[in-house]
Amino acid sequence: MGNNHSANRHGAVIDDHTLDFLHKADRDALHTRSEVGSLRVTAHFLYEVDFSAAVLRNRLGRCLAAKGLQTIIAFDAQLDRPLLLKAIWLVDTQQWTEVANALKLARQRGFCQLPITLAVADMQRHDSKQVGR
């Protein structure tokens, strides 16, 4: 009866299943920052969850799709976990309409091919969407 929760450095385990992603009722819906904050406050075992690069890449793909950016920008497959977190933050928190429209126009004019790929060096050098400028 009830859930058996534990946390260790390998991640959270609930009823003998390792936690790799928390979904909303609509599986494709993304949590807002405030929801994530609420989860962190109420579910203390989440402090020790250390998501793998594969899980973060999956989340980044969902973030790009949610913003309609999957055909506009891409991220280097070599991004490590800290840079994947940074990429997720950039996609989730920045406004992309103007940048996406400018890149679409540049593609129509033959100045670039889409999606543009943001490399590891780009992500290490910039802290905002200026990475694509």
N, C-alpha and C positions, 0 to 999 in steps of 0.2 A: 504494500500500500504506500502510495506517495513515490516521489522521485528520489533516487539515490544520487546526490551531487558530490563531486570532488573536483579539486583542481590541483594540478601539479605542473611542473615546467614543460610537460608535453602537451598541455592543453586541458580544457575542461572535459569531464566525462559525466554524462547523465545516463543512468540506467545502462551502463556498460557500452554506451555509444559516444565516440569522441565528437565534440562539437566543432564543426568547421564553418557554419554559417547560421545566422539567425534570420529567418524569413518572416515577413509580415503575413497576414491572412491571404493577401494576394501575392503569390510567390514571386512575381516579378517586380513588386513594389519595393522601393528602396526606403530604408529608415531615414528619417530626418535627423539632423544633429541633435535636436532636443530629445528625440526618442532614444538615440544612442546614449545620451547623457543620463536619461532616466534608467536605462538598462544598467549602465555602469554603477549607478548609485544603489540600485536595489538588488542587483545580482553580483555580489562581490567577487565571485569566482571568475567573472569576465576580465578582471584586472590581470589575470594570469594567462588568458587565452593569447596564444601566439600563432596567428594565422600563417599558413604556409604561403609561399610565393604563388603557387597554383590557385589557391583560394582568392588571394588578392587580385590576380590577373582576371579571374572570373568576375569578381566584383567590379573591376575597372571596365571590363567589357559591358557589364550591365549599366554602369554609369554612363558610358559613351552612348549606348543605345537609348537610354532614358532621355538624354539631351539631344538625340538625333545627330550625334557627331561621328558615328562609327564609319561613315564614308568620307569624313572630312579630315580627321586626325587619327593617327595610330601611335602607339608607344613601342619603343624598341623591346624586342623579346628578351633582351639581356638585362632589363631592369631588375635590381635586387629588391628585397622587401621594403627597405626604407624609401627607395625611389618609387616603388609601386604605391605606397601610402601617399607620397607626395603627389603622384599623378592622380590618384583618386580624389585627393583634396582639391587639386586644381580643377578637375572636371566638375566636381560637386559644388564648389563655392564661387567659381568665376562665372561671369556673364559671357556667353559665347556667340550670341547672335551676330554682332558686328564682325567678329573675326571669321565666323563661318561664311557669312555673306561675302566678305572680301576674298577669302580663299576660293569660293565658288566662282567669283568673277575672274580671279587670276587664272583659274583653270580654263574657263571659257575663252580667255584671251591668249591661252597657250603659254602662260608664264610658269605654270607648275602642273604637276600631276597629283591627284588626290587618291588616297589619303596621304598627307604629309606624315612622315615618321619622326617623332621626337626621340632623339638618341639619348643614351646615358649621359654624355657630356652636356647636352642641352639641359637636361633635368638637373644636373649638378650645378650648373652655372646660374640658373634663373629660379626665382621664387614666385613667379606669377605667370600669366599666360603670355608675357613678353617673350617667352621661350620660342614662340612661333613667328615672331616678327623679324 
